Amino acid sequence: MSGAIRELALFNLAIDSKLRARDLVKLRVEDLWSGSSIRDRATIIQKKTKRPVQFEVTEQTKTALVAWLPFIRRNGGSYLFPKPVERLSASVNEAVRADCPALG
């Protein structure tokens, strides 16, 4: 269920912000949260162009982000959309196999 909530929040935020994928996955919780509520507007510096992008966070996106927040807090991360654990562990396993063929 958390995967669907994450994808909905990511999709809605992508539509609102029109940011590139690499900028979306680098967002931190504090980029959108102010105290206990989600900001109405946010400004993010794009990595590629180094220009600020200001966007409004719609109510639909706020609802998805509020549903997603408990999963972020449970994992103790500061990124809004951390890499899913199963993909992270798979990439670690691949790195170990590449560096230590005897272990793979």
Jmol script that loads the backbone (N, CA, C; Angstrom):
load data "model"
ATOM      1  N   MET A   1       0.815  -1.199   0.000  1.00  0.00           N
ATOM      2  CA  MET A   1       0.000   0.000   0.000  1.00  0.00           C
ATOM      3  C   MET A   1       0.856   1.259   0.000  1.00  0.00           C
ATOM      4  N   SER A   2       1.981   1.256   0.737  1.00  0.00           N
ATOM      5  CA  SER A   2       2.816   2.448   0.809  1.00  0.00           C
ATOM      6  C   SER A   2       3.387   2.804  -0.559  1.00  0.00           C
ATOM      7  N   GLY A   3       3.633   1.799  -1.406  1.00  0.00           N
ATOM      8  CA  GLY A   3       4.146   2.075  -2.744  1.00  0.00           C
ATOM      9  C   GLY A   3       3.166   2.861  -3.581  1.00  0.00           C
ATOM     10  N   ALA A   4       1.883   2.536  -3.461  1.00  0.00           N
ATOM     11  CA  ALA A   4       0.854   3.254  -4.211  1.00  0.00           C
ATOM     12  C   ALA A   4       0.724   4.685  -3.711  1.00  0.00           C
ATOM     13  N   ILE A   5       0.824   4.892  -2.415  1.00  0.00           N
ATOM     14  CA  ILE A   5       0.741   6.235  -1.845  1.00  0.00           C
ATOM     15  C   ILE A   5       1.933   7.067  -2.298  1.00  0.00           C
ATOM     16  N   ARG A   6       3.113   6.437  -2.275  1.00  0.00           N
ATOM     17  CA  ARG A   6       4.329   7.130  -2.720  1.00  0.00           C
ATOM     18  C   ARG A   6       4.196   7.550  -4.177  1.00  0.00           C
ATOM     19  N   GLU A   7       3.746   6.635  -5.017  1.00  0.00           N
ATOM     20  CA  GLU A   7       3.624   6.928  -6.444  1.00  0.00           C
ATOM     21  C   GLU A   7       2.596   8.021  -6.708  1.00  0.00           C
ATOM     22  N   LEU A   8       1.492   8.011  -5.969  1.00  0.00           N
ATOM     23  CA  LEU A   8       0.469   9.044  -6.136  1.00  0.00           C
ATOM     24  C   LEU A   8       1.019  10.409  -5.730  1.00  0.00           C
ATOM     25  N   ALA A   9       1.701  10.470  -4.598  1.00  0.00           N
ATOM     26  CA  ALA A   9       2.279  11.739  -4.141  1.00  0.00           C
ATOM     27  C   ALA A   9       3.326  12.241  -5.140  1.00  0.00           C
ATOM     28  N   LEU A  10       4.168  11.341  -5.624  1.00  0.00           N
ATOM     29  CA  LEU A  10       5.199  11.706  -6.595  1.00  0.00           C
ATOM     30  C   LEU A  10       4.575  12.180  -7.906  1.00  0.00           C
ATOM     31  N   PHE A  11       3.575  11.471  -8.385  1.00  0.00           N
ATOM     32  CA  PHE A  11       2.896  11.821  -9.636  1.00  0.00           C
ATOM     33  C   PHE A  11       2.220  13.187  -9.527  1.00  0.00           C
ATOM     34  N   ASN A  12       1.468  13.396  -8.437  1.00  0.00           N
ATOM     35  CA  ASN A  12       0.784  14.674  -8.256  1.00  0.00           C
ATOM     36  C   ASN A  12       1.761  15.829  -8.147  1.00  0.00           C
ATOM     37  N   LEU A  13       2.838  15.618  -7.416  1.00  0.00           N
ATOM     38  CA  LEU A  13       3.834  16.678  -7.265  1.00  0.00           C
ATOM     39  C   LEU A  13       4.545  16.962  -8.591  1.00  0.00           C
ATOM     40  N   ALA A  14       4.770  15.933  -9.382  1.00  0.00           N
ATOM     41  CA  ALA A  14       5.390  16.123 -10.700  1.00  0.00           C
ATOM     42  C   ALA A  14       4.501  16.991 -11.584  1.00  0.00           C
ATOM     43  N   ILE A  15       3.202  16.763 -11.528  1.00  0.00           N
ATOM     44  CA  ILE A  15       2.265  17.566 -12.326  1.00  0.00           C
ATOM     45  C   ILE A  15       2.238  19.010 -11.825  1.00  0.00           C
ATOM     46  N   ASP A  16       2.172  19.188 -10.514  1.00  0.00           N
ATOM     47  CA  ASP A  16       2.122  20.544  -9.954  1.00  0.00           C
ATOM     48  C   ASP A  16       3.393  21.332 -10.264  1.00  0.00           C
ATOM     49  N   SER A  17       4.529  20.695 -10.099  1.00  0.00           N
ATOM     50  CA  SER A  17       5.806  21.413 -10.174  1.00  0.00           C
ATOM     51  C   SER A  17       6.415  21.468 -11.568  1.00  0.00           C
ATOM     52  N   LYS A  18       6.115  20.467 -12.386  1.00  0.00           N
ATOM     53  CA  LYS A  18       6.733  20.326 -13.711  1.00  0.00           C
ATOM     54  C   LYS A  18       8.261  20.212 -13.615  1.00  0.00           C
ATOM     55  N   LEU A  19       8.731  19.699 -12.474  1.00  0.00           N
ATOM     56  CA  LEU A  19      10.160  19.484 -12.282  1.00  0.00           C
ATOM     57  C   LEU A  19      10.613  18.223 -12.994  1.00  0.00           C
ATOM     58  N   ARG A  20      11.880  18.164 -13.325  1.00  0.00           N
ATOM     59  CA  ARG A  20      12.472  16.951 -13.889  1.00  0.00           C
ATOM     60  C   ARG A  20      12.540  15.882 -12.792  1.00  0.00           C
ATOM     61  N   ALA A  21      12.579  14.641 -13.211  1.00  0.00           N
ATOM     62  CA  ALA A  21      12.586  13.520 -12.263  1.00  0.00           C
ATOM     63  C   ALA A  21      13.733  13.633 -11.269  1.00  0.00           C
ATOM     64  N   ARG A  22      14.915  13.983 -11.735  1.00  0.00           N
ATOM     65  CA  ARG A  22      16.046  14.045 -10.806  1.00  0.00           C
ATOM     66  C   ARG A  22      15.901  15.151  -9.775  1.00  0.00           C
ATOM     67  N   ASP A  23      15.144  16.205 -10.114  1.00  0.00           N
ATOM     68  CA  ASP A  23      14.872  17.248  -9.127  1.00  0.00           C
ATOM     69  C   ASP A  23      13.798  16.801  -8.141  1.00  0.00           C
ATOM     70  N   LEU A  24      12.824  16.035  -8.617  1.00  0.00           N
ATOM     71  CA  LEU A  24      11.768  15.531  -7.739  1.00  0.00           C
ATOM     72  C   LEU A  24      12.318  14.593  -6.677  1.00  0.00           C
ATOM     73  N   VAL A  25      13.179  13.677  -7.062  1.00  0.00           N
ATOM     74  CA  VAL A  25      13.677  12.697  -6.097  1.00  0.00           C
ATOM     75  C   VAL A  25      14.688  13.296  -5.118  1.00  0.00           C
ATOM     76  N   LYS A  26      15.157  14.499  -5.386  1.00  0.00           N
ATOM     77  CA  LYS A  26      16.077  15.181  -4.469  1.00  0.00           C
ATOM     78  C   LYS A  26      15.357  16.086  -3.475  1.00  0.00           C
ATOM     79  N   LEU A  27      14.020  16.189  -3.603  1.00  0.00           N
ATOM     80  CA  LEU A  27      13.257  17.026  -2.679  1.00  0.00           C
ATOM     81  C   LEU A  27      13.357  16.485  -1.259  1.00  0.00           C
ATOM     82  N   ARG A  28      13.464  17.396  -0.325  1.00  0.00           N
ATOM     83  CA  ARG A  28      13.497  17.035   1.088  1.00  0.00           C
ATOM     84  C   ARG A  28      12.181  17.440   1.737  1.00  0.00           C
ATOM     85  N   VAL A  29      11.874  16.820   2.842  1.00  0.00           N
ATOM     86  CA  VAL A  29      10.626  17.097   3.547  1.00  0.00           C
ATOM     87  C   VAL A  29      10.513  18.591   3.829  1.00  0.00           C
ATOM     88  N   GLU A  30      11.592  19.213   4.276  1.00  0.00           N
ATOM     89  CA  GLU A  30      11.542  20.635   4.637  1.00  0.00           C
ATOM     90  C   GLU A  30      11.344  21.562   3.432  1.00  0.00           C
ATOM     91  N   ASP A  31      11.508  21.034   2.212  1.00  0.00           N
ATOM     92  CA  ASP A  31      11.239  21.844   1.024  1.00  0.00           C
ATOM     93  C   ASP A  31       9.751  22.144   0.867  1.00  0.00           C
ATOM     94  N   LEU A  32       8.906  21.256   1.389  1.00  0.00           N
ATOM     95  CA  LEU A  32       7.458  21.422   1.234  1.00  0.00           C
ATOM     96  C   LEU A  32       6.702  21.608   2.542  1.00  0.00           C
ATOM     97  N   TRP A  33       7.302  21.205   3.663  1.00  0.00           N
ATOM     98  CA  TRP A  33       6.627  21.328   4.947  1.00  0.00           C
ATOM     99  C   TRP A  33       7.131  22.550   5.690  1.00  0.00           C
ATOM    100  N   SER A  34       6.195  23.247   6.314  1.00  0.00           N
ATOM    101  CA  SER A  34       6.527  24.370   7.176  1.00  0.00           C
ATOM    102  C   SER A  34       5.816  24.118   8.504  1.00  0.00           C
ATOM    103  N   GLY A  35       6.571  23.713   9.491  1.00  0.00           N
ATOM    104  CA  GLY A  35       5.961  23.349  10.768  1.00  0.00           C
ATOM    105  C   GLY A  35       5.158  22.069  10.617  1.00  0.00           C
ATOM    106  N   SER A  36       3.872  22.159  10.861  1.00  0.00           N
ATOM    107  CA  SER A  36       3.022  20.968  10.777  1.00  0.00           C
ATOM    108  C   SER A  36       2.130  20.965   9.541  1.00  0.00           C
ATOM    109  N   SER A  37       2.350  21.899   8.624  1.00  0.00           N
ATOM    110  CA  SER A  37       1.504  21.936   7.430  1.00  0.00           C
ATOM    111  C   SER A  37       2.345  22.025   6.158  1.00  0.00           C
ATOM    112  N   ILE A  38       1.707  21.682   5.059  1.00  0.00           N
ATOM    113  CA  ILE A  38       2.378  21.743   3.756  1.00  0.00           C
ATOM    114  C   ILE A  38       2.236  23.158   3.217  1.00  0.00           C
ATOM    115  N   ARG A  39       3.304  23.661   2.672  1.00  0.00           N
ATOM    116  CA  ARG A  39       3.288  25.008   2.105  1.00  0.00           C
ATOM    117  C   ARG A  39       2.361  25.071   0.896  1.00  0.00           C
ATOM    118  N   ASP A  40       1.782  26.235   0.682  1.00  0.00           N
ATOM    119  CA  ASP A  40       0.942  26.444  -0.499  1.00  0.00           C
ATOM    120  C   ASP A  40       1.790  26.605  -1.757  1.00  0.00           C
ATOM    121  N   ARG A  41       2.979  27.166  -1.587  1.00  0.00           N
ATOM    122  CA  ARG A  41       3.910  27.378  -2.704  1.00  0.00           C
ATOM    123  C   ARG A  41       5.306  26.935  -2.282  1.00  0.00           C
ATOM    124  N   ALA A  42       6.074  26.516  -3.253  1.00  0.00           N
ATOM    125  CA  ALA A  42       7.458  26.131  -2.987  1.00  0.00           C
ATOM    126  C   ALA A  42       8.334  26.655  -4.124  1.00  0.00           C
ATOM    127  N   THR A  43       9.585  26.889  -3.815  1.00  0.00           N
ATOM    128  CA  THR A  43      10.557  27.294  -4.821  1.00  0.00           C
ATOM    129  C   THR A  43      11.748  26.348  -4.725  1.00  0.00           C
ATOM    130  N   ILE A  44      12.090  25.738  -5.841  1.00  0.00           N
ATOM    131  CA  ILE A  44      13.173  24.758  -5.918  1.00  0.00           C
ATOM    132  C   ILE A  44      14.146  25.219  -7.006  1.00  0.00           C
ATOM    133  N   ILE A  45      15.441  25.074  -6.757  1.00  0.00           N
ATOM    134  CA  ILE A  45      16.451  25.385  -7.769  1.00  0.00           C
ATOM    135  C   ILE A  45      16.677  24.124  -8.608  1.00  0.00           C
ATOM    136  N   GLN A  46      16.449  24.226  -9.918  1.00  0.00           N
ATOM    137  CA  GLN A  46      16.662  23.082 -10.808  1.00  0.00           C
ATOM    138  C   GLN A  46      18.146  22.772 -10.923  1.00  0.00           C
ATOM    139  N   LYS A  47      18.465  21.504 -10.938  1.00  0.00           N
ATOM    140  CA  LYS A  47      19.867  21.095 -11.043  1.00  0.00           C
ATOM    141  C   LYS A  47      20.441  21.416 -12.426  1.00  0.00           C
ATOM    142  N   LYS A  48      19.690  21.149 -13.474  1.00  0.00           N
ATOM    143  CA  LYS A  48      20.204  21.322 -14.838  1.00  0.00           C
ATOM    144  C   LYS A  48      20.398  22.793 -15.210  1.00  0.00           C
ATOM    145  N   THR A  49      19.383  23.610 -14.934  1.00  0.00           N
ATOM    146  CA  THR A  49      19.422  25.002 -15.367  1.00  0.00           C
ATOM    147  C   THR A  49      19.918  25.960 -14.290  1.00  0.00           C
ATOM    148  N   LYS A  50      19.955  25.504 -13.048  1.00  0.00           N
ATOM    149  CA  LYS A  50      20.328  26.332 -11.893  1.00  0.00           C
ATOM    150  C   LYS A  50      19.369  27.503 -11.694  1.00  0.00           C
ATOM    151  N   ARG A  51      18.163  27.382 -12.247  1.00  0.00           N
ATOM    152  CA  ARG A  51      17.161  28.430 -12.107  1.00  0.00           C
ATOM    153  C   ARG A  51      16.091  28.004 -11.112  1.00  0.00           C
ATOM    154  N   PRO A  52      15.539  28.992 -10.389  1.00  0.00           N
ATOM    155  CA  PRO A  52      14.463  28.658  -9.450  1.00  0.00           C
ATOM    156  C   PRO A  52      13.152  28.383 -10.181  1.00  0.00           C
ATOM    157  N   VAL A  53      12.422  27.404  -9.661  1.00  0.00           N
ATOM    158  CA  VAL A  53      11.089  27.088 -10.174  1.00  0.00           C
ATOM    159  C   VAL A  53      10.124  27.232  -8.999  1.00  0.00           C
ATOM    160  N   GLN A  54       9.162  28.118  -9.156  1.00  0.00           N
ATOM    161  CA  GLN A  54       8.153  28.284  -8.119  1.00  0.00           C
ATOM    162  C   GLN A  54       6.876  27.611  -8.592  1.00  0.00           C
ATOM    163  N   PHE A  55       6.228  26.899  -7.681  1.00  0.00           N
ATOM    164  CA  PHE A  55       4.992  26.205  -8.048  1.00  0.00           C
ATOM    165  C   PHE A  55       4.044  26.183  -6.869  1.00  0.00           C
ATOM    166  N   GLU A  56       2.776  26.025  -7.192  1.00  0.00           N
ATOM    167  CA  GLU A  56       1.730  25.917  -6.188  1.00  0.00           C
ATOM    168  C   GLU A  56       1.445  24.444  -5.935  1.00  0.00           C
ATOM    169  N   VAL A  57       1.257  24.097  -4.688  1.00  0.00           N
ATOM    170  CA  VAL A  57       0.927  22.723  -4.316  1.00  0.00           C
ATOM    171  C   VAL A  57      -0.597  22.647  -4.188  1.00  0.00           C
ATOM    172  N   THR A  58      -1.228  21.860  -5.054  1.00  0.00           N
ATOM    173  CA  THR A  58      -2.680  21.762  -5.058  1.00  0.00           C
ATOM    174  C   THR A  58      -3.186  20.956  -3.858  1.00  0.00           C
ATOM    175  N   GLU A  59      -4.467  21.082  -3.596  1.00  0.00           N
ATOM    176  CA  GLU A  59      -5.077  20.347  -2.481  1.00  0.00           C
ATOM    177  C   GLU A  59      -4.960  18.832  -2.679  1.00  0.00           C
ATOM    178  N   GLN A  60      -5.118  18.385  -3.910  1.00  0.00           N
ATOM    179  CA  GLN A  60      -4.999  16.951  -4.210  1.00  0.00           C
ATOM    180  C   GLN A  60      -3.591  16.453  -3.872  1.00  0.00           C
ATOM    181  N   THR A  61      -2.586  17.236  -4.206  1.00  0.00           N
ATOM    182  CA  THR A  61      -1.202  16.860  -3.904  1.00  0.00           C
ATOM    183  C   THR A  61      -0.950  16.908  -2.403  1.00  0.00           C
ATOM    184  N   LYS A  62      -1.500  17.918  -1.739  1.00  0.00           N
ATOM    185  CA  LYS A  62      -1.342  18.004  -0.279  1.00  0.00           C
ATOM    186  C   LYS A  62      -1.920  16.770   0.404  1.00  0.00           C
ATOM    187  N   THR A  63      -3.080  16.331  -0.061  1.00  0.00           N
ATOM    188  CA  THR A  63      -3.722  15.141   0.513  1.00  0.00           C
ATOM    189  C   THR A  63      -2.831  13.909   0.338  1.00  0.00           C
ATOM    190  N   ALA A  64      -2.256  13.761  -0.845  1.00  0.00           N
ATOM    191  CA  ALA A  64      -1.367  12.620  -1.104  1.00  0.00           C
ATOM    192  C   ALA A  64      -0.104  12.710  -0.254  1.00  0.00           C
ATOM    193  N   LEU A  65       0.448  13.908  -0.107  1.00  0.00           N
ATOM    194  CA  LEU A  65       1.664  14.078   0.697  1.00  0.00           C
ATOM    195  C   LEU A  65       1.399  13.815   2.175  1.00  0.00           C
ATOM    196  N   VAL A  66       0.251  14.247   2.668  1.00  0.00           N
ATOM    197  CA  VAL A  66      -0.105  13.988   4.071  1.00  0.00           C
ATOM    198  C   VAL A  66      -0.229  12.485   4.309  1.00  0.00           C
ATOM    199  N   ALA A  67      -0.772  11.764   3.343  1.00  0.00           N
ATOM    200  CA  ALA A  67      -0.877  10.303   3.462  1.00  0.00           C
ATOM    201  C   ALA A  67       0.499   9.644   3.395  1.00  0.00           C
ATOM    202  N   TRP A  68       1.425  10.240   2.672  1.00  0.00           N
ATOM    203  CA  TRP A  68       2.769   9.676   2.486  1.00  0.00           C
ATOM    204  C   TRP A  68       3.687   9.982   3.667  1.00  0.00           C
ATOM    205  N   LEU A  69       3.463  11.078   4.366  1.00  0.00           N
ATOM    206  CA  LEU A  69       4.357  11.513   5.444  1.00  0.00           C
ATOM    207  C   LEU A  69       4.620  10.455   6.517  1.00  0.00           C
ATOM    208  N   PRO A  70       3.624   9.705   7.007  1.00  0.00           N
ATOM    209  CA  PRO A  70       3.933   8.695   8.037  1.00  0.00           C
ATOM    210  C   PRO A  70       4.965   7.654   7.587  1.00  0.00           C
ATOM    211  N   PHE A  71       4.972   7.302   6.310  1.00  0.00           N
ATOM    212  CA  PHE A  71       5.949   6.336   5.808  1.00  0.00           C
ATOM    213  C   PHE A  71       7.354   6.933   5.798  1.00  0.00           C
ATOM    214  N   ILE A  72       7.458   8.219   5.515  1.00  0.00           N
ATOM    215  CA  ILE A  72       8.761   8.894   5.523  1.00  0.00           C
ATOM    216  C   ILE A  72       9.275   8.959   6.957  1.00  0.00           C
ATOM    217  N   ARG A  73       8.412   9.374   7.858  1.00  0.00           N
ATOM    218  CA  ARG A  73       8.815   9.512   9.267  1.00  0.00           C
ATOM    219  C   ARG A  73       9.196   8.171   9.880  1.00  0.00           C
ATOM    220  N   ARG A  74       8.491   7.114   9.478  1.00  0.00           N
ATOM    221  CA  ARG A  74       8.790   5.787  10.007  1.00  0.00           C
ATOM    222  C   ARG A  74      10.210   5.365   9.650  1.00  0.00           C
ATOM    223  N   ASN A  75      10.661   5.755   8.470  1.00  0.00           N
ATOM    224  CA  ASN A  75      12.010   5.393   8.021  1.00  0.00           C
ATOM    225  C   ASN A  75      13.055   6.408   8.448  1.00  0.00           C
ATOM    226  N   GLY A  76      12.626   7.516   9.030  1.00  0.00           N
ATOM    227  CA  GLY A  76      13.563   8.505   9.553  1.00  0.00           C
ATOM    228  C   GLY A  76      14.353   9.248   8.495  1.00  0.00           C
ATOM    229  N   GLY A  77      13.842   9.307   7.282  1.00  0.00           N
ATOM    230  CA  GLY A  77      14.583   9.969   6.218  1.00  0.00           C
ATOM    231  C   GLY A  77      14.239  11.432   6.080  1.00  0.00           C
ATOM    232  N   SER A  78      15.132  12.169   5.429  1.00  0.00           N
ATOM    233  CA  SER A  78      14.866  13.583   5.182  1.00  0.00           C
ATOM    234  C   SER A  78      14.418  13.818   3.741  1.00  0.00           C
ATOM    235  N   TYR A  79      14.647  12.810   2.867  1.00  0.00           N
ATOM    236  CA  TYR A  79      14.194  12.949   1.486  1.00  0.00           C
ATOM    237  C   TYR A  79      12.709  12.647   1.401  1.00  0.00           C
ATOM    238  N   LEU A  80      12.006  13.411   0.571  1.00  0.00           N
ATOM    239  CA  LEU A  80      10.569  13.227   0.413  1.00  0.00           C
ATOM    240  C   LEU A  80      10.244  11.909  -0.284  1.00  0.00           C
ATOM    241  N   PHE A  81      11.071  11.533  -1.246  1.00  0.00           N
ATOM    242  CA  PHE A  81      10.851  10.281  -1.982  1.00  0.00           C
ATOM    243  C   PHE A  81      12.129   9.439  -1.958  1.00  0.00           C
ATOM    244  N   PRO A  82      12.423   8.801  -0.818  1.00  0.00           N
ATOM    245  CA  PRO A  82      13.631   7.973  -0.749  1.00  0.00           C
ATOM    246  C   PRO A  82      13.515   6.769  -1.668  1.00  0.00           C
ATOM    247  N   LYS A  83      14.654   6.253  -2.039  1.00  0.00           N
ATOM    248  CA  LYS A  83      14.699   5.066  -2.894  1.00  0.00           C
ATOM    249  C   LYS A  83      14.014   3.910  -2.172  1.00  0.00           C
ATOM    250  N   PRO A  84      13.125   3.186  -2.858  1.00  0.00           N
ATOM    251  CA  PRO A  84      12.484   2.038  -2.209  1.00  0.00           C
ATOM    252  C   PRO A  84      13.512   1.033  -1.690  1.00  0.00           C
ATOM    253  N   VAL A  85      13.242   0.463  -0.539  1.00  0.00           N
ATOM    254  CA  VAL A  85      14.189  -0.429   0.131  1.00  0.00           C
ATOM    255  C   VAL A  85      14.568  -1.622  -0.732  1.00  0.00           C
ATOM    256  N   GLU A  86      13.589  -2.225  -1.409  1.00  0.00           N
ATOM    257  CA  GLU A  86      13.911  -3.414  -2.194  1.00  0.00           C
ATOM    258  C   GLU A  86      14.861  -3.079  -3.339  1.00  0.00           C
ATOM    259  N   ARG A  87      14.737  -1.896  -3.937  1.00  0.00           N
ATOM    260  CA  ARG A  87      15.654  -1.506  -5.009  1.00  0.00           C
ATOM    261  C   ARG A  87      17.013  -1.153  -4.439  1.00  0.00           C
ATOM    262  N   LEU A  88      17.038  -0.548  -3.248  1.00  0.00           N
ATOM    263  CA  LEU A  88      18.290  -0.202  -2.609  1.00  0.00           C
ATOM    264  C   LEU A  88      19.077  -1.458  -2.274  1.00  0.00           C
ATOM    265  N   SER A  89      18.424  -2.449  -1.668  1.00  0.00           N
ATOM    266  CA  SER A  89      19.135  -3.668  -1.298  1.00  0.00           C
ATOM    267  C   SER A  89      19.587  -4.433  -2.536  1.00  0.00           C
ATOM    268  N   ALA A  90      18.830  -4.384  -3.621  1.00  0.00           N
ATOM    269  CA  ALA A  90      19.240  -5.045  -4.856  1.00  0.00           C
ATOM    270  C   ALA A  90      20.488  -4.383  -5.422  1.00  0.00           C
ATOM    271  N   SER A  91      20.563  -3.048  -5.384  1.00  0.00           N
ATOM    272  CA  SER A  91      21.742  -2.375  -5.914  1.00  0.00           C
ATOM    273  C   SER A  91      22.967  -2.628  -5.035  1.00  0.00           C
ATOM    274  N   VAL A  92      22.766  -2.752  -3.717  1.00  0.00           N
ATOM    275  CA  VAL A  92      23.879  -3.086  -2.825  1.00  0.00           C
ATOM    276  C   VAL A  92      24.370  -4.501  -3.135  1.00  0.00           C
ATOM    277  N   ASN A  93      23.438  -5.438  -3.326  1.00  0.00           N
ATOM    278  CA  ASN A  93      23.821  -6.808  -3.661  1.00  0.00           C
ATOM    279  C   ASN A  93      24.584  -6.859  -4.977  1.00  0.00           C
ATOM    280  N   GLU A  94      24.150  -6.107  -5.963  1.00  0.00           N
ATOM    281  CA  GLU A  94      24.852  -6.075  -7.249  1.00  0.00           C
ATOM    282  C   GLU A  94      26.268  -5.525  -7.088  1.00  0.00           C
ATOM    283  N   ALA A  95      26.421  -4.486  -6.256  1.00  0.00           N
ATOM    284  CA  ALA A  95      27.740  -3.892  -6.035  1.00  0.00           C
ATOM    285  C   ALA A  95      28.672  -4.892  -5.347  1.00  0.00           C
ATOM    286  N   VAL A  96      28.139  -5.634  -4.371  1.00  0.00           N
ATOM    287  CA  VAL A  96      28.956  -6.625  -3.671  1.00  0.00           C
ATOM    288  C   VAL A  96      29.394  -7.720  -4.636  1.00  0.00           C
ATOM    289  N   ARG A  97      28.474  -8.188  -5.467  1.00  0.00           N
ATOM    290  CA  ARG A  97      28.817  -9.237  -6.434  1.00  0.00           C
ATOM    291  C   ARG A  97      29.872  -8.761  -7.425  1.00  0.00           C
ATOM    292  N   ALA A  98      29.760  -7.498  -7.831  1.00  0.00           N
ATOM    293  CA  ALA A  98      30.726  -6.967  -8.803  1.00  0.00           C
ATOM    294  C   ALA A  98      32.115  -6.828  -8.175  1.00  0.00           C
ATOM    295  N   ASP A  99      32.173  -6.406  -6.905  1.00  0.00           N
ATOM    296  CA  ASP A  99      33.458  -6.210  -6.246  1.00  0.00           C
ATOM    297  C   ASP A  99      34.057  -7.494  -5.688  1.00  0.00           C
ATOM    298  N   CYS A 100      33.209  -8.433  -5.319  1.00  0.00           N
ATOM    299  CA  CYS A 100      33.673  -9.669  -4.686  1.00  0.00           C
ATOM    300  C   CYS A 100      33.019 -10.880  -5.374  1.00  0.00           C
ATOM    301  N   PRO A 101      33.480 -11.295  -6.523  1.00  0.00           N
ATOM    302  CA  PRO A 101      32.850 -12.384  -7.233  1.00  0.00           C
ATOM    303  C   PRO A 101      32.745 -13.685  -6.426  1.00  0.00           C
ATOM    304  N   ALA A 102      33.645 -13.887  -5.490  1.00  0.00           N
ATOM    305  CA  ALA A 102      33.615 -15.111  -4.693  1.00  0.00           C
ATOM    306  C   ALA A 102      32.404 -15.141  -3.765  1.00  0.00           C
ATOM    307  N   LEU A 103      31.879 -13.971  -3.401  1.00  0.00           N
ATOM    308  CA  LEU A 103      30.715 -13.894  -2.511  1.00  0.00           C
ATOM    309  C   LEU A 103      29.398 -14.032  -3.277  1.00  0.00           C
ATOM    310  N   GLY A 104      29.404 -13.689  -4.581  1.00  0.00           N
ATOM    311  CA  GLY A 104      28.170 -13.675  -5.364  1.00  0.00           C
ATOM    312  C   GLY A 104      27.771 -15.037  -5.758  1.00  0.00           C
TER     313      GLY A 104
END
end "model"
wireframe off; spacefill off
backbone 0.3
color backbone group
